[in-house]
Amino acid sequence: MEVHVTGGTGFVGSHLSNRLVERGHDVVAVSRNPDESPVEIDDSVERRGGDVTQSETLDFSGADAVVHLVALSPLVKPRGTTHHEVTAEGTRNVVEACDRDGVERLVHMSALGADSDGETAYIRAKGEAERAVAESSLDATVFRPSVIFGDGGDFVSFTKLLTTPYVTGLPGGGKTRFQPLYVGDLVGMLADALDEEHVGETYELGGPEPLTLAEMSRSVYEAEGRSLRVVPIPMPLAKVGLSLADPLPFVPMGSDQYRSLKFDNVVEGTNDIDAFGVTVDDLTTFDGYLGLE
Ligand SMILES: NC(=O)c1ccc[n+]([C@@H]2O[C@H](COP(=O)([O-])OP(=O)(O)OC[C@H]3O[C@@H](n4cnc5c(N)ncnc54)[C@H](OP(=O)(O)O)[C@@H]3O)[C@@H](O)[C@H]2O)c1
């Protein structure tokens, strides 16, 4: 198959591009700066320039399927653009380009909690993007994962940005729960999703166990031989602090990041990993990845 991956040079995209090559596919990785990637990408992957906010720069001709990964990170404030422009309008552009270039198959990357009426700009844009996909005539599959970790990802460094070693303050004591999923496990499922049987499905995916932000932060420091004691910062205080940071470009977080910490990011019903013949025991744990098991 010829598979075009938007955001194919990003964290998930680099791992996915490599996995698709291993599975024998021809891969085109599309992004604005196609020569840059956080992990090495196989030489056989064609890196192609394209900006999802400018539909005329997209060219999916020849593709049997598009995997659409582009979005802005929810962990830091967007600079010079918005979640709406990149994720919502960008997805409409990708859908239009698929129609224009004769592509019928789309695997779309969303996120747990995607909701056009949601609490954060990221979650709202993800909801709008899902609507654009649902309103299209494409044979689509939607992925809604929890947080993803692995080489080249920014989640581990994010926990360090939020904390200081030994004693740290975390909003609400860091009790927000996530269900971290290893990128190597996720990209296997994304590659499988190209099969016909997954058309029309939406999958909510998480790792083997829910973990709080405090637990994950402790593991990150433990892997470096350091301890971490978490001191709760009352949520109202965190709200004021991060709201004040909104207009300050040199502070990476703001009120949206505060709001995202108010909600758990875990699969509420069934973890849809079973749709790919995967069980919890097959998945890499966060501590295992950090070398703690
Ligand atoms: N990482 C997580 O924990 C996580 C959790 C749930 C869902 N997701 C979703 O998974 C997807 C991939 O995430 P990721 O962590 O791999 O993100 P990432 O590392 O930030 O990669 C984003 C990719 O998109 C490209 N890109 C950004 N803006 C673009 C634009 N306007 N036009 C074309 N390409 C653009 C980037 O390259 P250039 O900058 O060179 O253009 C890069 O290749 C996203 O949809 C994200 O919301 C991620």
The ligand as an SDF file (V2000), in Angstrom:
LIG
                    3D

 48 52  0  0  0  0  0  0  0  0999 V2000
    1.8030   12.5470   22.1740 N   0  0  0  0  0  0  0  0  0  0  0  0
    0.7340   12.2540   22.9170 C   0  0  0  0  0  0  0  0  0  0  0  0
    0.8210   12.0010   24.1300 O   0  0  0  0  0  0  0  0  0  0  0  0
   -0.6320   12.1810   22.2540 C   0  0  0  0  0  0  0  0  0  0  0  0
   -1.7360   11.7280   23.0130 C   0  0  0  0  0  0  0  0  0  0  0  0
   -2.9840   11.6350   22.3820 C   0  0  0  0  0  0  0  0  0  0  0  0
   -3.1210   11.9890   21.0660 C   0  0  0  0  0  0  0  0  0  0  0  0
   -2.0230   12.4440   20.3780 N   0  0  0  0  0  0  0  0  0  0  0  0
   -2.1990   12.8400   18.9890 C   0  0  0  0  0  0  0  0  0  0  0  0
   -1.2790   12.1300   18.1720 O   0  0  0  0  0  0  0  0  0  0  0  0
   -0.9140   12.9630   17.0690 C   0  0  0  0  0  0  0  0  0  0  0  0
    0.5800   13.0080   16.9290 C   0  0  0  0  0  0  0  0  0  0  0  0
    1.1210   13.5550   18.1210 O   0  0  0  0  0  0  0  0  0  0  0  0
    2.6970   13.7210   18.3220 P   0  0  0  0  0  0  0  0  0  0  0  0
    2.9370   13.6710   19.7900 O   0  0  0  0  0  0  0  0  0  0  0  0
    3.4120   12.7970   17.4210 O   0  0  0  0  0  0  0  0  0  0  0  0
    2.9160   15.2130   17.8320 O   0  0  0  0  0  0  0  0  0  0  0  0
    4.2820   15.9400   17.3730 P   0  0  0  0  0  0  0  0  0  0  0  0
    5.4660   15.1580   17.8130 O   0  0  0  0  0  0  0  0  0  0  0  0
    4.1460   17.3490   17.8320 O   0  0  0  0  0  0  0  0  0  0  0  0
    4.2410   15.8790   15.8030 O   0  0  0  0  0  0  0  0  0  0  0  0
    3.4190   16.7280   15.0580 C   0  0  0  0  0  0  0  0  0  0  0  0
    3.7470   16.5380   13.6020 C   0  0  0  0  0  0  0  0  0  0  0  0
    2.8740   17.3760   12.8360 O   0  0  0  0  0  0  0  0  0  0  0  0
    3.6560   18.2310   11.9870 C   0  0  0  0  0  0  0  0  0  0  0  0
    2.9240   19.4880   11.8520 N   0  0  0  0  0  0  0  0  0  0  0  0
    2.6470   20.4070   12.8090 C   0  0  0  0  0  0  0  0  0  0  0  0
    1.9340   21.4210   12.2850 N   0  0  0  0  0  0  0  0  0  0  0  0
    1.7490   21.1060   10.9690 C   0  0  0  0  0  0  0  0  0  0  0  0
    1.0910   21.7420    9.8970 C   0  0  0  0  0  0  0  0  0  0  0  0
    0.4560   22.9250   10.0510 N   0  0  0  0  0  0  0  0  0  0  0  0
    1.0840   21.1400    8.6770 N   0  0  0  0  0  0  0  0  0  0  0  0
    1.7390   19.9570    8.4840 C   0  0  0  0  0  0  0  0  0  0  0  0
    2.3920   19.3110    9.4730 N   0  0  0  0  0  0  0  0  0  0  0  0
    2.3880   19.8880   10.6970 C   0  0  0  0  0  0  0  0  0  0  0  0
    4.9950   18.3610   12.6960 C   0  0  0  0  0  0  0  0  0  0  0  0
    6.0600   18.6800   11.8100 O   0  0  0  0  0  0  0  0  0  0  0  0
    6.4140   20.2170   11.4020 P   0  0  0  0  0  0  0  0  0  0  0  0
    6.4480   20.9950   12.6700 O   0  0  0  0  0  0  0  0  0  0  0  0
    7.7210   20.0920   10.6980 O   0  0  0  0  0  0  0  0  0  0  0  0
    5.3300   20.6490   10.4750 O   0  0  0  0  0  0  0  0  0  0  0  0
    5.1600   16.9390   13.2050 C   0  0  0  0  0  0  0  0  0  0  0  0
    5.6070   16.1090   12.1380 O   0  0  0  0  0  0  0  0  0  0  0  0
   -1.5880   14.3050   17.3050 C   0  0  0  0  0  0  0  0  0  0  0  0
   -2.8140   14.3340   16.6060 O   0  0  0  0  0  0  0  0  0  0  0  0
   -1.8560   14.2970   18.7890 C   0  0  0  0  0  0  0  0  0  0  0  0
   -2.9320   15.1450   19.1610 O   0  0  0  0  0  0  0  0  0  0  0  0
   -0.7860   12.5390   20.9350 C   0  0  0  0  0  0  0  0  0  0  0  0
  1  2  1  0
  2  3  2  0
  2  4  1  0
  4  5  1  0
  4 48  2  0
  5  6  2  0
  6  7  1  0
  7  8  2  0
  8  9  1  0
  8 48  1  0
  9 10  1  0
  9 46  1  0
 10 11  1  0
 11 12  1  0
 11 44  1  0
 12 13  1  0
 13 14  1  0
 14 15  2  0
 14 16  1  0
 14 17  1  0
 17 18  1  0
 18 19  2  0
 18 20  1  0
 18 21  1  0
 21 22  1  0
 22 23  1  0
 23 24  1  0
 23 42  1  0
 24 25  1  0
 25 26  1  0
 25 36  1  0
 26 27  1  0
 26 35  1  0
 27 28  2  0
 28 29  1  0
 29 30  1  0
 29 35  2  0
 30 31  1  0
 30 32  2  0
 32 33  1  0
 33 34  2  0
 34 35  1  0
 36 37  1  0
 36 42  1  0
 37 38  1  0
 38 39  2  0
 38 40  1  0
 38 41  1  0
 42 43  1  0
 44 45  1  0
 44 46  1  0
 46 47  1  0
M  CHG  2   8   1  16  -1
M  END
$$$$
